[in-house]
Amino acid sequence: MKHRHGFTLLELLISMALLSMIMLMLSGAVGFGERAWKTSDQISQKTSQSVKSRRLLNHLIEQAEPFFISQPRQGKILAFSGKENQIDFYIRSPFAALPAGLYQTKLIINQGKLDIHLKEVSTNEPIVKTITFDRPLKHFRFIEQPQQGDQLTHNSWTVASHAPDLIRLDFSDSDQTETLALYTRPLLLPKRVYDEESF
């Protein structure tokens, strides 16, 4: 009786076909893993940038200087005002890298991003920085929180004596039905003292 050595042609073809299928599945799995890794990395970087942007925005608004300016008709008014797409105020030395001084600050919503304009009061050249969030910006809202009564929300803020209790930054998101917002409390600006008899 003769013993065969090696593979027949059919066995060799079947082995090659199986090996090709295994290699194809492995390459697909590796490709999927690589795409998932890249997507995860991009989301992580975007989220990290958004967190930094929120912290920067909070820092600027929270440290707004309680600075009063003189107006011919109104007398001394708080140097803080706001509209749907812009907030104007003053801040003292917002970043360690900038020279010490008082900076006129504008936060402007521009095509879903936030432009920060900083101008030291003794100079003419503003510093402009654009920051992005994970979603497009929509508008600012200004909130008063009375001790009694309903919370009051305003589209703009021109009150001469005090700042709003909260500033809300709304984000537009076509995929979400609920309101996505960032709330910031101006810590240093004067607040309204509510009289109980007024309610």
Backbone bond lengths (Angstrom), bond angles and torsions (degrees), N, CA, C in turn:
res aa  C-N    CA-C-N  psi(-1)  N-CA   C-N-CA  omega(-1)  CA-C   N-CA-C  phi
1 M - - - 1.436 - - 1.520 108.96 -
2 K 1.378 114.62 131.82 1.457 119.84 -178.61 1.532 109.76 -90.91
3 H 1.350 115.21 138.92 1.471 120.71 175.04 1.522 108.15 -99.89
4 R 1.373 114.88 133.41 1.469 118.66 178.49 1.521 109.84 -80.77
5 H 1.314 116.54 143.75 1.456 122.84 174.86 1.521 107.26 -118.53
6 G 1.382 116.77 135.43 1.462 120.04 178.84 1.527 111.86 87.81
7 F 1.354 114.79 -171.38 1.457 122.29 -176.55 1.515 109.92 -107.19
8 T 1.303 113.96 150.63 1.464 117.88 171.47 1.522 108.08 -77.71
9 L 1.300 116.60 166.75 1.463 121.64 -179.82 1.525 111.02 -60.58
10 L 1.331 116.77 -40.24 1.463 121.46 -179.35 1.533 110.73 -64.36
11 E 1.319 116.81 -44.67 1.473 120.30 179.36 1.522 110.78 -63.07
12 L 1.332 114.90 -38.97 1.456 119.08 179.09 1.524 111.76 -64.78
13 L 1.340 116.57 -41.91 1.463 120.81 178.80 1.532 111.16 -64.86
14 I 1.319 116.88 -41.10 1.478 121.05 179.33 1.531 109.44 -65.29
15 S 1.324 116.77 -43.07 1.463 120.51 179.74 1.525 110.75 -61.87
16 M 1.333 116.69 -42.12 1.464 120.64 179.60 1.523 111.24 -66.00
17 A 1.345 116.36 -38.98 1.461 119.99 179.10 1.531 110.49 -64.89
18 L 1.354 116.34 -43.59 1.465 120.31 178.48 1.527 111.10 -64.04
19 L 1.329 116.21 -42.09 1.449 120.42 179.26 1.540 111.26 -63.39
20 S 1.343 116.36 -39.10 1.467 120.83 177.90 1.523 110.94 -63.56
21 M 1.353 116.65 -42.76 1.466 120.50 179.48 1.530 110.90 -64.06
22 I 1.338 116.96 -41.66 1.467 120.55 179.06 1.528 110.46 -63.60
23 M 1.353 116.28 -43.76 1.460 120.01 179.33 1.523 111.19 -63.83
24 L 1.328 116.76 -38.15 1.465 121.63 179.21 1.530 110.35 -64.27
25 M 1.341 116.12 -44.39 1.467 119.69 179.10 1.522 111.05 -65.12
26 L 1.347 116.64 -40.37 1.460 120.01 179.88 1.528 111.58 -65.07
27 S 1.331 116.89 -42.47 1.466 119.93 -179.56 1.530 110.45 -66.44
28 G 1.346 116.91 -37.07 1.471 120.49 176.41 1.516 111.50 -63.47
29 A 1.339 116.19 -42.40 1.470 120.50 179.72 1.524 110.74 -65.86
30 V 1.337 116.48 -41.00 1.467 120.19 178.81 1.526 110.10 -65.18
31 G 1.349 116.83 -43.06 1.467 121.00 178.37 1.516 111.80 -62.24
32 F 1.336 116.43 -41.99 1.466 120.98 178.36 1.528 110.37 -63.65
33 G 1.334 115.68 -43.98 1.467 120.14 178.81 1.519 111.86 -61.77
34 E 1.335 116.43 -40.42 1.459 121.11 179.77 1.524 111.21 -65.71
35 R 1.364 116.38 -43.19 1.468 120.17 178.06 1.521 110.98 -64.01
36 A 1.340 116.24 -42.14 1.467 120.50 178.64 1.523 110.93 -62.44
37 W 1.351 115.77 -40.33 1.461 120.28 179.25 1.521 110.89 -63.45
38 K 1.347 116.70 -45.65 1.465 120.84 -179.84 1.523 110.96 -63.20
39 T 1.336 117.03 -43.47 1.457 120.98 179.30 1.526 110.94 -62.40
40 S 1.315 116.16 -44.68 1.465 121.43 178.65 1.522 110.96 -61.87
41 D 1.324 116.58 -40.89 1.455 121.49 179.98 1.529 111.11 -65.68
42 Q 1.350 116.14 -41.57 1.461 120.39 178.90 1.531 110.93 -64.29
43 I 1.338 116.59 -43.53 1.467 120.82 178.82 1.520 109.70 -62.99
44 S 1.328 116.94 -41.61 1.463 121.41 179.98 1.527 111.22 -62.81
45 Q 1.339 117.01 -43.91 1.462 120.72 179.44 1.525 110.80 -65.60
46 K 1.348 116.88 -40.49 1.462 121.35 179.67 1.521 110.46 -64.79
47 T 1.335 116.27 -42.99 1.463 121.02 178.97 1.515 110.49 -65.02
48 S 1.331 116.82 -42.11 1.463 121.05 179.07 1.521 110.90 -61.68
49 Q 1.338 117.39 -42.60 1.465 121.78 178.42 1.521 110.60 -63.91
50 S 1.341 116.34 -40.96 1.462 120.83 179.90 1.523 111.16 -64.73
51 V 1.327 116.98 -40.63 1.477 121.30 178.28 1.525 109.88 -63.18
52 K 1.336 117.48 -43.10 1.466 121.08 178.09 1.526 110.80 -62.66
53 S 1.347 116.28 -40.48 1.466 120.75 179.81 1.524 110.81 -64.21
54 R 1.326 117.00 -42.17 1.468 120.88 178.82 1.524 111.04 -64.19
55 R 1.330 116.63 -41.58 1.464 119.67 178.80 1.527 111.37 -63.80
56 L 1.333 116.22 -40.71 1.456 120.65 179.11 1.522 110.54 -63.91
57 L 1.323 116.82 -46.17 1.465 121.14 179.27 1.524 110.72 -61.15
58 N 1.329 116.63 -46.03 1.469 120.64 177.77 1.529 111.14 -58.36
59 H 1.338 115.94 -44.76 1.466 120.65 -178.68 1.521 110.75 -59.26
60 L 1.339 116.91 -46.78 1.462 120.32 -177.03 1.532 111.47 -63.36
61 I 1.329 116.94 -48.10 1.465 119.77 -176.79 1.527 111.10 -70.37
62 E 1.323 117.08 -40.96 1.469 119.97 -178.64 1.522 112.02 -63.36
63 Q 1.336 117.02 -31.98 1.463 120.74 -176.94 1.530 113.12 -96.73
64 A 1.334 117.56 15.38 1.470 120.58 178.36 1.525 109.72 -56.44
65 E 1.325 115.77 132.20 1.466 122.35 -173.61 1.534 110.58 -78.47
66 P 1.344 118.21 133.74 1.473 120.80 175.99 1.526 110.28 -75.38
67 F 1.318 115.06 74.07 1.459 122.72 -172.80 1.521 109.05 -106.88
68 F 1.337 117.34 130.00 1.460 121.68 -179.87 1.517 109.34 -109.53
69 I 1.326 115.61 140.08 1.462 121.14 177.56 1.531 108.95 -119.15
70 S 1.327 116.24 155.02 1.469 121.23 -178.59 1.518 109.94 -93.90
71 Q 1.324 115.81 131.03 1.464 122.71 175.26 1.528 108.20 -117.68
72 P 1.345 118.05 142.65 1.467 120.56 -175.58 1.535 113.56 -55.83
73 R 1.312 118.46 -43.52 1.470 120.95 -174.88 1.523 113.07 -93.62
74 Q 1.326 116.58 -30.79 1.466 120.28 -172.47 1.523 113.93 -98.84
75 G 1.319 117.47 -10.75 1.461 119.79 -175.08 1.521 110.07 77.70
76 K 1.334 116.92 -144.19 1.461 120.42 -179.73 1.525 110.28 -82.42
77 I 1.324 115.29 127.94 1.467 120.16 179.10 1.531 109.26 -128.40
78 L 1.315 115.52 151.98 1.458 121.10 177.76 1.525 109.98 -66.10
79 A 1.312 116.57 129.79 1.468 121.11 -179.33 1.526 109.88 -80.11
80 F 1.322 114.85 64.14 1.462 121.53 176.60 1.520 107.57 -148.63
81 S 1.312 116.79 125.55 1.467 120.98 176.57 1.524 108.64 -147.97
82 G 1.312 115.33 159.19 1.461 117.87 -178.35 1.512 112.65 -150.68
83 K 1.326 114.91 149.27 1.460 122.97 173.05 1.523 107.68 -127.99
84 E 1.322 116.22 -178.49 1.472 119.98 -179.08 1.522 112.19 -58.20
85 N 1.330 116.46 -35.48 1.468 118.87 -174.54 1.525 113.89 -117.42
86 Q 1.347 118.01 11.02 1.465 118.64 -176.42 1.527 110.76 -157.58
87 I 1.343 115.13 143.37 1.462 121.92 172.07 1.527 107.45 -128.27
88 D 1.343 116.29 134.74 1.458 122.79 179.11 1.524 109.37 -119.16
89 F 1.328 116.61 130.14 1.456 120.49 177.69 1.523 108.71 -162.72
90 Y 1.331 115.93 -177.75 1.458 121.47 178.28 1.523 108.96 -118.99
91 I 1.330 115.25 148.08 1.458 120.49 178.21 1.527 107.78 -142.14
92 R 1.329 115.86 145.44 1.464 119.78 -178.58 1.527 109.84 -98.01
93 S 1.334 116.02 118.64 1.475 123.46 177.00 1.527 112.14 42.11
94 P 1.352 117.56 72.38 1.463 120.09 -174.51 1.524 115.06 -64.40
95 F 1.348 117.70 -29.45 1.458 121.43 -177.69 1.523 110.06 -131.83
96 A 1.322 116.13 146.78 1.464 120.92 -179.06 1.528 111.35 -62.56
97 A 1.331 117.74 -28.59 1.470 121.15 -177.21 1.537 112.57 -74.49
98 L 1.339 117.35 -15.93 1.459 120.73 -178.47 1.525 110.30 -92.67
99 P 1.342 117.11 152.39 1.471 119.51 176.32 1.532 110.51 -62.37
100 A 1.326 115.58 149.38 1.468 119.96 178.52 1.522 109.44 -64.08
101 G 1.333 115.81 144.39 1.457 120.30 178.84 1.516 111.22 156.15
102 L 1.319 115.27 -179.43 1.457 122.48 178.69 1.528 108.41 -96.75
103 Y 1.330 116.60 127.76 1.460 121.29 -175.63 1.524 110.91 -114.88
104 Q 1.334 114.99 126.92 1.456 119.98 170.97 1.528 106.83 -75.23
105 T 1.327 117.00 128.25 1.460 121.64 -171.76 1.514 110.62 -123.14
106 K 1.326 115.52 135.37 1.462 121.62 173.72 1.527 108.17 -127.21
107 L 1.311 116.43 129.16 1.461 122.32 172.04 1.515 106.89 -108.09
108 I 1.324 117.09 115.46 1.472 121.53 -173.08 1.518 109.93 -122.52
109 I 1.331 116.12 124.01 1.470 120.82 173.96 1.521 107.73 -79.27
110 N 1.323 115.75 120.93 1.459 121.42 -175.68 1.526 109.18 -134.36
111 Q 1.326 116.65 106.04 1.465 123.13 178.70 1.530 112.07 53.04
112 G 1.322 115.37 47.36 1.457 120.95 175.63 1.513 115.38 82.89
113 K 1.344 117.52 -6.16 1.458 121.87 177.82 1.523 108.88 -111.23
114 L 1.332 116.19 170.79 1.456 120.36 -179.73 1.522 109.58 -115.63
115 D 1.330 115.83 119.80 1.463 121.87 175.00 1.520 108.55 -94.55
116 I 1.332 116.64 128.62 1.458 122.36 177.09 1.524 107.78 -107.61
117 H 1.338 116.17 119.62 1.458 122.10 177.34 1.526 108.02 -109.17
118 L 1.324 117.02 119.01 1.463 122.75 177.70 1.526 108.38 -118.21
119 K 1.339 116.44 126.64 1.469 119.56 178.16 1.524 108.93 -134.91
120 E 1.332 116.01 116.84 1.457 120.34 176.74 1.530 107.82 -65.11
121 V 1.332 117.41 134.14 1.473 120.54 -169.34 1.527 113.38 -60.77
122 S 1.326 117.90 -23.42 1.469 119.53 -179.22 1.529 113.01 -91.08
123 T 1.332 117.71 0.91 1.467 120.85 179.48 1.527 110.28 -121.11
124 N 1.322 115.59 169.92 1.462 121.04 -179.24 1.524 112.95 -106.83
125 E 1.337 117.31 -19.48 1.461 120.89 -174.54 1.528 111.11 -90.81
126 P 1.330 117.56 116.94 1.475 118.51 176.71 1.524 111.89 -79.99
127 I 1.308 115.41 154.96 1.465 122.34 172.10 1.522 105.99 -100.45
128 V 1.324 116.96 126.58 1.456 120.51 -177.40 1.520 109.39 -117.56
129 K 1.323 115.86 129.90 1.471 121.38 177.20 1.516 107.46 -133.40
130 T 1.322 117.10 136.14 1.464 121.98 176.89 1.516 108.88 -107.76
131 I 1.320 116.74 129.97 1.456 120.52 176.70 1.522 109.40 -120.34
132 T 1.314 115.50 149.49 1.462 121.48 -178.61 1.525 110.03 -118.31
133 F 1.317 114.67 154.83 1.458 122.19 176.09 1.523 108.11 -118.12
134 D 1.327 116.14 176.07 1.464 119.13 -179.30 1.522 112.35 -73.16
135 R 1.338 117.03 -14.06 1.465 121.77 176.56 1.522 108.66 -133.80
136 P 1.341 117.64 155.37 1.474 119.23 177.88 1.532 110.77 -65.40
137 L 1.332 115.68 143.00 1.460 120.73 177.50 1.523 109.53 -78.56
138 K 1.324 115.25 148.85 1.462 120.86 -178.08 1.522 111.67 -111.63
139 H 1.342 117.94 -63.32 1.459 121.25 179.88 1.532 111.15 -166.89
140 F 1.335 114.05 167.76 1.457 121.64 173.55 1.523 109.11 -95.20
141 R 1.336 116.10 149.36 1.459 122.86 170.94 1.532 107.07 -133.01
142 F 1.333 116.53 147.67 1.460 122.59 -175.03 1.522 108.68 -119.05
143 I 1.329 116.08 125.12 1.461 121.22 -167.65 1.520 110.86 -119.05
144 E 1.334 115.22 133.20 1.461 122.75 170.48 1.524 107.91 -108.63
145 Q 1.312 116.29 138.55 1.460 120.82 179.71 1.527 109.80 -121.23
146 P 1.336 117.64 88.53 1.465 120.56 179.13 1.528 110.86 -62.90
147 Q 1.336 114.60 156.34 1.459 118.37 176.65 1.524 110.72 -66.91
148 Q 1.320 116.27 -30.26 1.459 121.97 174.45 1.525 107.52 -129.82
149 G 1.299 116.72 154.19 1.461 119.88 178.99 1.514 112.13 93.16
150 D 1.334 114.63 -179.95 1.454 121.19 -176.41 1.522 111.26 -81.55
151 Q 1.316 114.58 153.15 1.460 121.37 174.16 1.526 109.07 -64.74
152 L 1.316 116.84 136.57 1.466 121.98 -178.07 1.519 109.24 -106.89
153 T 1.331 116.13 128.80 1.464 121.32 179.71 1.525 109.21 -116.66
154 H 1.329 116.40 130.70 1.464 122.03 -177.42 1.530 110.24 -119.56
155 N 1.342 115.04 145.68 1.468 120.65 176.34 1.529 111.83 -78.13
156 S 1.322 116.87 -22.72 1.464 121.02 178.62 1.524 108.50 -143.20
157 W 1.351 115.91 167.40 1.457 120.44 -178.86 1.517 109.27 -138.70
158 T 1.350 115.87 114.33 1.465 121.18 179.88 1.526 111.02 -131.68
159 V 1.313 117.65 20.26 1.463 121.78 -178.93 1.523 109.12 -69.44
160 A 1.334 116.43 130.79 1.467 120.89 -172.99 1.517 113.47 -80.33
161 S 1.334 118.58 -22.67 1.464 120.31 -169.09 1.527 115.01 -99.02
162 H 1.322 117.78 -26.06 1.463 119.02 -173.36 1.533 110.79 -153.83
163 A 1.317 114.55 168.19 1.465 121.86 -178.98 1.523 109.96 -97.61
164 P 1.327 117.91 165.22 1.469 119.49 173.14 1.526 110.56 -68.14
165 D 1.322 115.86 158.12 1.463 119.94 177.46 1.526 111.11 -70.75
166 L 1.320 115.81 -37.52 1.472 121.28 -179.91 1.514 109.09 -139.30
167 I 1.334 115.22 151.44 1.464 121.50 170.28 1.516 106.82 -118.97
168 R 1.326 115.99 128.03 1.467 120.65 -179.52 1.527 108.75 -109.52
169 L 1.310 115.36 130.85 1.459 121.54 175.18 1.523 107.48 -108.46
170 D 1.321 116.54 113.31 1.461 121.12 -178.34 1.519 110.59 -91.20
171 F 1.333 114.59 143.04 1.466 121.91 177.31 1.523 109.01 -109.49
172 S 1.308 116.53 143.87 1.463 120.32 174.90 1.521 108.57 -95.36
173 D 1.322 115.97 134.11 1.460 121.33 -178.86 1.526 108.04 -149.11
174 S 1.319 116.41 111.37 1.464 120.35 -177.13 1.523 112.33 -69.44
175 D 1.357 116.95 -19.91 1.460 120.03 -178.08 1.527 112.87 -86.83
176 Q 1.328 116.98 -9.30 1.457 120.01 -175.51 1.532 109.56 -118.04
177 T 1.306 116.05 143.75 1.459 120.10 177.18 1.532 110.71 -96.72
178 E 1.335 117.70 -27.74 1.456 119.36 -179.87 1.523 110.39 -79.45
179 T 1.334 115.31 161.30 1.456 120.63 179.12 1.521 109.72 -77.44
180 L 1.321 116.02 128.12 1.460 121.76 176.29 1.517 106.99 -103.91
181 A 1.333 117.28 120.02 1.457 119.24 -173.06 1.516 111.44 -142.83
182 L 1.323 114.02 155.48 1.458 122.90 174.26 1.520 106.81 -118.41
183 Y 1.334 117.37 124.30 1.460 122.19 -178.98 1.525 109.75 -104.77
184 T 1.329 115.47 134.84 1.458 121.66 178.76 1.528 109.11 -132.72
185 R 1.320 116.07 137.53 1.464 120.62 179.17 1.534 108.89 -108.52
186 P 1.353 117.70 119.63 1.477 118.86 175.45 1.523 109.39 -69.36
187 L 1.316 117.68 108.76 1.464 121.54 -170.39 1.525 113.25 -77.23
188 L 1.319 118.41 -35.31 1.457 121.08 -172.15 1.526 113.64 -93.41
189 L 1.318 117.77 -16.26 1.468 120.26 -176.09 1.524 110.80 -77.96
190 P 1.346 117.10 147.63 1.473 119.77 179.85 1.520 111.50 -65.11
191 K 1.336 115.64 143.65 1.459 122.30 179.61 1.522 109.77 -107.45
192 R 1.300 115.70 158.55 1.461 120.90 177.80 1.518 109.54 -73.23
193 V 1.333 117.33 138.12 1.454 121.89 172.58 1.526 107.26 -96.87
194 Y 1.317 116.33 114.15 1.457 121.01 -175.53 1.507 110.97 -83.44
195 D 1.313 115.28 136.40 1.461 122.11 177.17 1.524 108.01 -95.90
196 E 1.315 117.34 125.20 1.454 121.13 -177.02 1.523 112.44 -60.45
197 E 1.353 117.08 -29.91 1.455 120.01 -177.59 1.519 112.25 -72.00
198 S 1.342 117.04 -15.52 1.464 119.80 -178.32 1.506 112.62 -79.52
199 F 1.347 118.13 -4.04 1.462 120.83 -178.93 1.522 109.99 -113.21
